[in-house]
């Protein structure tokens, strides 16, 4: 099965703090379902997915998407997917399933209301997304989930696997954020140091796999994944990625995704290490992997200079050693003078 992706919307009614599409130029939106889908089918694609923005966010989004789905079914596509934040009503989702939707990629960025709604900046988005997942499970639709790795959620990712298993999610992908759009303007609030965040992500992925949920990580350099490098998948987009000088002789260089150019410019390459051997295996069944679309059109990012790798961790606070700030011999007398009531006459003599 080879999946083609069709962009049917440019807008989104979430305000995700990491959105790579914020301030992006308007992408090309396919106009005629019959023409667009017919050409994809003729090119040999056997499945199709619809992306945005949010495919259901426009005023006529749900109705228009139903037409696209029905047209895709009429063209003979074996599987039809939708990438969504999951906030549409149950009635709309039921209509889409009736029209032929077979799988849905849902965005979930935490296992709690406070975590997820903080990232989307929309109250109620977590409850709506979970309700959508439950509805789709009851209707027999395959659901896969994408979670963006951020500074605010990496420590609580391990809460997600149990919930995903309960919801019947088939596969889960954690995605390293693209440093464009809001993730670029709010970089220090959004993008985590990978050397710190990835161990938490890998632990969460391991828990998901043990719970029967196919799991992988997208956009992470191979050297920071250790023995779990086989869980890595390439980004679904062709955004520019770079490698640090230390990566030159790495055995994984031809397969490694590298890092975001702005990430390397901000932090340098001191986390990265060349690997002596690298033999990756498929991270998840191909059928599930094809259900994940990319993040869509990115905002235009300016070039950033590469930072010099740091030799040691920065010192927080004063760099002057404490011994130069304390008068050790005079301290007892000074203390007695300041706190006389704490000392008796014998002590002062």
C-alpha positions as CSV (number, residue, x, y, z in Angstrom):
1,X,0.0,0.0,0.0
2,X,1.4,3.4,-1.0
3,X,-0.3,6.4,0.5
4,X,-0.7,9.8,-1.1
5,X,-1.5,12.9,1.0
6,X,-3.9,15.6,-0.2
7,X,-4.1,19.0,1.5
8,X,-7.7,20.1,1.7
9,X,-7.4,23.0,4.3
10,X,-4.9,25.7,5.3
11,X,-6.5,26.9,8.5
12,X,-6.6,25.4,12.0
13,X,-8.7,26.4,15.1
14,X,-6.0,25.1,17.5
15,X,-3.2,27.5,18.6
16,X,-0.5,24.9,19.3
17,X,2.6,26.4,20.9
18,X,4.9,24.3,18.6
19,X,3.0,24.8,15.3
20,X,5.4,24.7,12.4
21,X,2.8,26.1,10.1
22,X,2.1,29.3,11.9
23,X,2.8,32.3,9.7
24,X,3.5,29.9,6.8
25,X,2.6,31.0,3.3
26,X,-0.7,29.6,2.2
27,X,-0.1,26.1,0.8
28,X,-1.6,24.9,-2.4
29,X,-5.0,23.4,-1.7
30,X,-6.4,20.7,-4.0
31,X,-9.6,22.0,-5.6
32,X,-11.4,19.2,-7.6
33,X,-11.7,15.9,-5.8
34,X,-12.3,13.8,-8.9
35,X,-9.4,15.2,-10.8
36,X,-6.9,15.2,-7.9
37,X,-7.8,11.7,-6.7
38,X,-8.1,10.3,-10.1
39,X,-4.5,11.3,-11.0
40,X,-3.2,9.8,-7.8
41,X,-5.0,6.6,-8.4
42,X,-3.7,6.4,-11.9
43,X,-0.1,7.0,-10.5
44,X,-0.5,3.8,-8.5
45,X,-1.4,5.0,-5.1
46,X,-3.7,2.5,-3.3
47,X,-4.5,4.7,-0.2
48,X,-5.0,8.4,0.5
49,X,-4.9,10.7,3.5
50,X,-6.3,14.2,4.0
51,X,-4.4,16.9,5.9
52,X,-4.6,20.6,6.7
53,X,-4.2,22.8,8.7
54,X,-7.1,21.0,10.2
55,X,-9.2,19.3,7.5
56,X,-12.4,19.9,9.5
57,X,-11.7,23.5,10.7
58,X,-13.1,25.6,7.9
59,X,-16.8,26.6,8.0
60,X,-17.6,24.0,5.2
61,X,-14.7,21.8,6.3
62,X,-16.7,18.7,7.4
63,X,-19.1,18.8,4.5
64,X,-16.2,19.3,2.0
65,X,-14.2,16.6,3.6
66,X,-17.1,14.2,3.3
67,X,-17.1,14.9,-0.5
68,X,-13.4,14.2,-0.7
69,X,-13.8,10.9,1.3
70,X,-16.7,9.7,-0.9
71,X,-14.8,10.6,-4.0
72,X,-11.8,8.6,-2.8
73,X,-13.9,5.6,-2.1
74,X,-15.4,6.0,-5.6
75,X,-11.9,6.0,-7.1
76,X,-11.2,2.7,-5.5
77,X,-8.7,3.6,-2.8
78,X,-8.3,0.7,-0.3
79,X,-7.7,2.9,2.7
80,X,-8.7,6.6,3.5
81,X,-7.1,8.5,6.3
82,X,-7.6,11.9,8.0
83,X,-5.0,13.8,10.1
84,X,-6.8,15.8,12.8
85,X,-6.8,17.3,16.3
86,X,-10.1,15.5,17.0
87,X,-12.3,18.4,18.0
88,X,-15.1,17.9,15.5
89,X,-18.5,16.7,16.8
90,X,-19.5,13.0,17.0
91,X,-22.1,13.6,14.3
92,X,-19.4,14.9,11.9
93,X,-17.1,12.0,12.6
94,X,-19.9,9.5,12.2
95,X,-20.7,11.0,8.8
96,X,-17.1,10.7,7.7
97,X,-16.9,7.1,8.8
98,X,-20.0,6.4,6.9
99,X,-18.5,8.1,3.8
100,X,-15.5,5.7,4.0
101,X,-12.8,6.9,6.5
102,X,-10.8,3.9,7.6
103,X,-8.0,5.4,9.7
104,X,-7.3,8.6,11.6
105,X,-4.1,10.2,12.9
106,X,-5.0,12.0,16.1
107,X,-2.9,14.6,17.9
108,X,-2.5,14.0,21.7
109,X,0.3,15.8,23.6
110,X,-0.4,14.6,27.1
111,X,-2.5,12.2,29.1
112,X,-4.1,14.9,31.2
113,X,-6.3,17.9,30.5
114,X,-3.7,20.4,31.8
115,X,-0.9,19.0,29.7
116,X,-2.7,18.7,26.4
117,X,-4.8,21.9,26.6
118,X,-1.7,23.9,27.5
119,X,0.0,22.8,24.2
120,X,-3.0,23.4,22.0
121,X,-4.0,26.6,23.9
122,X,-7.6,25.6,23.6
123,X,-9.7,24.7,26.7
124,X,-11.6,21.4,26.2
125,X,-9.4,20.1,23.4
126,X,-8.2,17.1,25.4
127,X,-11.7,16.0,26.3
128,X,-12.8,16.4,22.7
129,X,-9.8,14.4,21.3
130,X,-10.3,11.5,23.7
131,X,-14.0,11.4,22.9
132,X,-13.2,11.2,19.2
133,X,-10.8,8.4,19.8
134,X,-13.4,6.5,21.8
135,X,-16.0,7.0,19.0
136,X,-13.7,5.9,16.3
137,X,-12.8,2.8,18.2
138,X,-16.4,1.9,18.5
139,X,-16.9,2.4,14.8
140,X,-13.9,0.1,13.9
141,X,-11.7,2.9,12.6
142,X,-7.9,2.4,13.1
143,X,-6.5,5.3,15.2
144,X,-2.8,6.3,15.4
145,X,-1.6,9.1,17.7
146,X,1.2,11.7,17.2
147,X,2.7,13.5,20.2
148,X,5.1,16.4,19.8
149,X,8.1,16.3,22.2
150,X,8.4,19.6,24.1
151,X,10.0,21.0,27.2
152,X,6.7,20.9,28.9
153,X,5.6,17.3,28.3
154,X,8.7,15.1,28.0
155,X,8.8,14.3,31.8
156,X,5.1,13.1,31.7
157,X,5.2,11.1,28.4
158,X,5.1,7.9,30.4
159,X,1.6,8.6,31.4
160,X,0.3,8.2,27.8
161,X,0.9,4.5,27.0
162,X,-1.7,3.2,29.4
163,X,-4.3,5.6,28.1
164,X,-3.4,4.8,24.4
165,X,-3.8,1.1,25.1
166,X,-7.2,1.7,26.8
167,X,-8.3,3.7,23.7
168,X,-7.3,0.9,21.4
169,X,-4.7,3.0,19.6
170,X,-2.8,1.0,17.0
171,X,0.4,3.0,16.8
172,X,2.0,6.0,18.5
173,X,4.7,8.3,17.2
174,X,6.6,10.9,19.3
175,X,7.9,13.7,17.0
176,X,10.8,16.0,17.7
177,X,9.5,19.6,17.0
178,X,10.4,21.4,13.8
179,X,12.0,24.8,14.8
180,X,9.8,26.9,12.5
181,X,6.6,28.8,13.1
182,X,5.7,29.1,16.8
183,X,8.4,26.6,17.7
184,X,10.9,29.0,16.3
185,X,9.6,32.2,17.9
186,X,9.2,30.4,21.2
187,X,12.2,28.1,20.8
188,X,13.4,28.3,24.4
189,X,9.9,27.6,25.8
190,X,9.2,24.7,23.3
191,X,12.2,22.8,22.1
192,X,13.9,20.6,24.7
193,X,17.5,19.6,24.9
194,X,17.4,16.2,23.2
195,X,20.0,14.7,25.4
196,X,17.7,15.3,28.4
197,X,14.3,14.7,26.8
198,X,14.9,11.6,24.7
199,X,15.5,9.2,27.6
200,X,12.1,10.0,28.9
201,X,10.6,9.6,25.4
202,X,12.3,6.2,24.9
203,X,11.0,5.0,28.3
204,X,7.5,6.0,27.3
205,X,7.8,4.2,23.9
206,X,9.0,1.1,25.7
207,X,6.0,1.2,27.9
208,X,3.8,1.6,24.9
209,X,5.3,-1.4,23.1
210,X,4.9,-3.5,26.2
211,X,1.2,-2.5,26.2
212,X,0.8,-3.7,22.7
213,X,0.9,-0.2,21.0
214,X,3.3,0.1,18.0
215,X,5.6,3.0,18.8
216,X,8.4,5.0,17.2
217,X,10.2,8.3,17.4
218,X,10.5,10.7,14.5
219,X,13.2,13.3,13.9
220,X,15.7,12.1,16.6
221,X,19.5,11.6,15.8
222,X,20.5,8.0,16.0
223,X,23.4,8.6,18.4
224,X,21.0,9.8,21.1
225,X,18.8,6.7,20.9
226,X,21.3,4.1,22.0
227,X,20.1,0.5,21.5
228,X,16.7,1.8,20.6
229,X,17.8,3.4,17.4
230,X,15.7,0.9,15.4
231,X,12.7,2.7,16.8
232,X,13.5,5.8,14.8
233,X,11.7,6.8,11.6
234,X,12.5,9.5,9.2
235,X,10.5,12.8,9.3
236,X,7.5,12.8,7.0
237,X,8.6,16.1,5.5
238,X,11.6,17.2,3.6
239,X,12.6,20.1,6.0
240,X,16.3,20.9,6.0
241,X,18.3,18.9,8.5
242,X,22.0,19.2,9.4
243,X,24.8,17.2,11.0
244,X,27.5,18.4,13.3
245,X,31.2,17.9,12.4
246,X,31.4,15.0,14.9
247,X,28.9,13.2,12.6
248,X,31.3,13.0,9.6
249,X,32.5,9.4,10.2
250,X,29.4,8.1,11.9
251,X,28.2,4.7,10.7
252,X,24.6,5.9,10.9
253,X,25.2,9.1,8.8
254,X,23.4,7.9,5.7
255,X,20.3,6.8,7.7
256,X,20.4,9.3,10.5
257,X,18.0,12.3,10.3
258,X,20.5,14.6,12.0
259,X,19.0,17.6,13.8
260,X,17.2,20.8,13.0
261,X,19.5,23.5,11.8
262,X,18.2,26.0,14.4
263,X,18.6,23.4,17.1
264,X,22.3,23.0,16.2
265,X,22.7,26.7,16.0
266,X,21.2,27.2,19.5
267,X,22.9,24.3,21.3
268,X,25.9,23.2,19.3
269,X,26.7,19.6,18.8
270,X,28.1,18.6,22.1
271,X,25.3,16.0,22.7
272,X,26.1,14.1,19.5
273,X,28.5,11.2,19.1
274,X,29.5,9.1,16.1
275,X,28.4,5.5,16.1
276,X,30.7,2.6,15.2
277,X,27.9,0.4,13.9
278,X,24.3,0.8,12.9
279,X,21.8,-1.8,11.7
280,X,18.3,-0.3,11.8
281,X,15.1,-2.3,11.6
282,X,11.6,-1.2,10.8
283,X,10.2,0.7,13.7
284,X,6.6,-0.3,13.2
285,X,4.5,-2.2,10.6
286,X,4.5,-0.4,7.3
287,X,0.7,-0.3,7.3
288,X,0.7,1.8,10.5
289,X,3.7,3.9,9.4
290,X,1.8,5.1,6.3
291,X,-1.0,6.4,8.5
292,X,1.2,9.2,9.8
293,X,1.3,12.3,7.6
294,X,3.8,15.1,7.9
295,X,3.4,18.4,9.7
296,X,2.4,20.2,6.6
297,X,3.8,23.4,5.0
298,X,6.3,25.1,7.3
299,X,6.8,28.8,7.9
300,X,9.8,30.3,6.2
301,X,12.8,30.1,8.5
302,X,15.9,32.3,8.2
303,X,19.4,30.8,8.2
304,X,21.0,30.6,11.6
305,X,24.7,30.5,12.3
306,X,26.1,27.4,13.9
307,X,27.1,27.7,17.5
308,X,30.5,26.6,18.7
309,X,30.2,23.4,20.8
310,X,30.5,24.1,24.5
311,X,33.3,22.5,26.4
312,X,31.5,22.4,29.7
313,X,28.2,23.1,31.3
314,X,27.6,26.8,32.0
315,X,27.9,27.9,35.6
316,X,24.7,29.2,37.1
317,X,24.8,32.1,39.5
318,X,28.0,33.6,40.8
319,X,31.2,32.1,39.5
320,X,33.3,33.3,42.5
321,X,34.2,30.4,44.9
322,X,32.5,30.5,48.3
323,X,35.8,30.5,50.2
324,X,36.6,34.0,48.8
325,X,33.3,35.3,50.1
326,X,33.5,34.0,53.8
327,X,35.8,35.4,56.5
328,X,36.2,32.2,58.4
329,X,38.2,33.5,61.4
330,X,36.0,36.5,62.0
331,X,32.7,34.7,61.5
332,X,32.2,33.6,65.1
333,X,32.8,37.0,66.6
334,X,30.6,38.6,64.0
335,X,27.8,36.2,64.7
336,X,27.9,36.9,68.4
337,X,27.7,40.6,67.7
338,X,24.7,40.3,65.5
339,X,22.8,37.7,67.6
340,X,23.9,38.5,71.1
341,X,20.7,37.0,72.6
342,X,21.8,33.6,71.4
343,X,25.0,33.6,73.4
344,X,25.5,33.6,77.2
345,X,28.2,35.6,78.9
346,X,30.5,32.7,79.1
347,X,30.4,32.3,75.3
348,X,31.2,35.9,74.8
349,X,34.2,35.7,77.1
